[in-house]
């Protein structure tokens, strides 16, 4: 059986201190197979976005082990985590996070340039064309619609050809029709490239398009297909 793309065990994460300390994740265990699409769902405050950030190496848990694409994130320092993300994980946020003073082409090329890719702009142009923005390369974010900005963000996430794509409420700032277009595009890219996809969403119908739904409540994995409910860990696919 091949190793999972993502394996976390015994993950706990708290924020604040003293009486204000809040336990965000509680003894979370989860395994996600290579190429699998998983939807993380749960009420607000359940810990799903925080778990996504842990999987992407953007948050460090207090305890527990996080292994992504064969790399134990616990062993990496901040520079190592940044290098890991640049090579392995594409991230799409709800709020786009584009650099306003850069064109669409420059926004997509940035992570490639940071990784030392000598073909950064050519690859960025190709990726933008693949999401339907071949004619908008030199437009700034303020000149693009919300849907177009999210397409730029998706192209930026996909440009390094990551093994894993994570998305946190990617349609949250879009109208229903535009959001549907972004979702269709994301799942098409997932299928085309065989990437592992982890998607945080409040939309049950969107989560239903994934291979598996993982439900969180109060920082625990409440249920997952094939999971052992006592331990909150999904069985390997």
C-alpha positions in Angstrom: 0.0 0.0 0.0 1.5 3.4 -1.0 2.2 5.9 1.8 -0.5 8.6 2.3 0.1 12.1 0.9 -0.8 13.5 4.3 -0.7 11.8 7.8 -1.2 13.6 11.0 -1.5 12.0 14.5 -2.1 13.3 18.0 -2.2 16.9 16.8 -3.1 19.5 19.4 -3.0 23.3 18.9 -4.0 26.1 21.3 -3.9 29.8 21.0 -3.6 32.4 23.8 -2.5 31.8 27.4 -3.9 31.5 30.8 -7.6 31.9 31.2 -7.8 33.2 27.6 -6.2 30.0 26.2 -8.4 28.3 23.5 -7.8 24.7 22.4 -8.3 24.8 18.6 -7.4 21.3 17.6 -7.7 18.3 20.0 -5.8 15.1 19.4 -6.5 15.2 15.6 -5.5 12.2 13.5 -6.1 12.0 9.7 -4.7 10.2 6.7 -5.3 11.4 3.1 -4.3 9.4 0.1 -2.2 10.6 -2.8 -4.6 12.0 -5.4 -7.6 12.0 -3.1 -10.0 14.9 -2.8 -11.1 15.6 0.8 -13.6 18.1 2.0 -13.1 19.5 5.5 -16.5 20.6 6.9 -17.9 21.7 10.3 -19.4 24.7 12.1 -17.5 28.0 12.5 -14.8 27.6 15.1 -14.6 23.8 14.6 -10.9 24.1 13.7 -11.1 23.2 10.0 -9.2 26.2 8.7 -6.6 25.8 11.4 -6.1 22.1 10.5 -5.7 23.2 6.8 -3.0 25.6 7.9 -1.2 22.9 9.8 -1.3 20.6 6.8 0.2 23.4 4.7 3.0 24.1 7.1 1.6 27.6 8.0 0.8 26.7 11.6 2.8 24.5 14.0 0.9 22.3 16.3 1.8 22.2 20.1 2.0 18.4 20.0 1.6 15.6 17.4 3.2 14.6 14.1 2.6 16.0 10.7 3.9 14.2 7.6 3.1 15.7 4.2 4.4 14.2 0.9 6.8 12.1 2.9 8.3 15.0 4.8 8.0 15.3 8.6 7.1 19.0 9.1 8.0 18.9 12.8 11.6 18.6 11.8 11.7 21.8 9.6 12.7 25.3 10.7 10.8 28.3 9.2 13.1 28.5 6.2 12.7 24.7 5.7 8.9 25.1 5.9 8.9 27.9 3.3 11.0 25.8 1.0 8.7 22.8 1.5 5.6 24.8 0.7 7.1 26.3 -2.4 7.9 22.8 -3.7 5.0 20.8 -2.5 1.9 22.7 -1.6 -0.3 25.1 -3.6 -2.6 27.3 -1.4 -5.8 29.1 -2.4 -7.4 31.5 0.1 -10.8 33.0 0.3 -9.4 36.6 0.0 -7.1 36.0 -3.1 -4.0 37.6 -1.4 -2.7 39.0 -4.7 -0.1 41.7 -4.6 -1.9 44.9 -5.8 1.1 46.5 -7.4 1.9 43.5 -9.6 0.1 42.3 -12.8 -1.6 39.0 -13.0 1.5 37.6 -14.7 3.9 39.0 -12.1 1.7 37.6 -9.2 1.9 34.1 -10.7 5.6 34.3 -11.5 6.6 35.4 -8.0 6.7 31.9 -6.3 8.5 30.5 -9.4 11.1 33.2 -9.3 11.6 32.7 -5.6 12.2 29.0 -6.4 14.9 30.0 -8.9 12.9 29.0 -12.0 14.5 30.6 -15.1 11.3 30.1 -17.0 9.1 31.8 -14.4 7.3 34.2 -16.7 6.7 31.7 -19.5 5.3 29.2 -17.0 3.1 31.9 -15.4 1.7 32.9 -18.8 0.9 29.2 -19.6 -0.8 28.7 -16.2 -2.9 31.9 -16.6 -4.0 30.8 -20.1 -5.0 27.4 -18.6 -7.4 29.1 -16.3 -8.9 31.3 -19.0 -6.9 34.5 -18.4 -4.5 34.5 -21.4 -5.8 37.9 -22.4 -5.5 39.4 -18.9 -1.8 38.8 -18.2 -0.9 42.5 -17.8 -3.9 43.6 -15.8 -3.6 44.6 -12.2 -5.8 43.0 -9.5 -7.9 46.2 -9.3 -8.7 45.8 -13.0 -10.0 42.3 -12.6 -13.3 41.0 -11.3 -13.4 38.8 -8.1 -13.7 35.7 -10.2 -10.7 36.7 -12.3 -8.7 37.5 -9.2 -9.4 34.0 -7.8 -8.4 32.5 -11.1 -5.0 34.3 -10.8 -4.7 33.0 -7.2 -5.5 29.5 -8.5 -2.9 29.8 -11.3 -0.3 31.0 -8.8 -1.0 28.0 -6.6 -0.8 25.6 -9.5 2.3 27.1 -11.2 4.9 25.2 -9.2 3.1 21.9 -10.1 2.5 21.0 -6.4 1.6 17.5 -5.3 -1.0 19.0 -2.9 -3.5 21.8 -3.4 -5.3 23.2 -0.3 -8.1 25.7 -0.5 -9.8 27.6 2.3 -13.3 28.7 1.4 -12.2 29.5 -2.2 -15.7 30.7 -3.2 -16.4 32.6 0.0 -16.0 36.1 -1.7 -17.7 35.2 -5.0 -21.3 35.1 -6.2 -22.8 31.7 -6.8 -22.3 31.5 -10.5 -18.7 32.7 -10.4 -18.0 30.4 -7.4 -19.3 27.5 -9.4 -16.9 28.3 -12.3 -13.9 28.4 -9.9 -15.0 25.1 -8.3 -15.3 23.4 -11.7 -11.9 24.7 -12.6 -10.3 23.5 -9.4 -11.7 20.0 -9.7 -10.8 19.8 -13.4 -7.2 20.7 -12.4 -7.3 18.1 -9.6 -8.3 15.4 -12.0 -6.0 16.5 -14.8 -2.9 16.6 -12.6 -3.7 13.9 -10.1 -3.0 16.2 -7.2 -4.2 15.7 -3.7 -6.9 18.2 -2.9 -7.9 19.4 0.6 -10.8 21.8 0.6 -12.3 23.7 3.5 -15.9 24.7 2.9 -19.3 25.5 4.5 -21.0 24.3 1.3 -22.1 20.7 1.8 -22.9 20.3 -1.9 -19.3 21.4 -2.7 -17.8 19.1 -0.2 -19.9 16.3 -1.7 -17.9 16.6 -4.9 -14.9 15.3 -3.0 -14.0 11.7 -2.6 -14.4 11.9 1.1 -15.8 14.3 3.7 -14.1 14.8 7.0 -16.3 16.5 9.7 -14.8 18.5 12.5 -16.5 19.7 15.7 -14.9 21.5 18.6 -11.4 20.7 17.4 -12.0 17.0 16.9 -12.4 14.9 13.8 -16.0 13.9 14.3 -16.4 11.6 11.3 -14.6 10.6 8.1 -15.3 7.8 5.6 -13.6 4.7 6.9 -12.7 6.4 10.1 -12.3 4.9 13.5 -14.6 7.2 15.4 -13.0 6.6 18.7 -9.7 7.9 17.6 -10.9 10.4 14.9 -8.5 9.0 12.4 -9.4 8.2 8.8 -8.3 4.8 7.6 -5.8 4.9 4.7 -7.5 4.8 1.3 
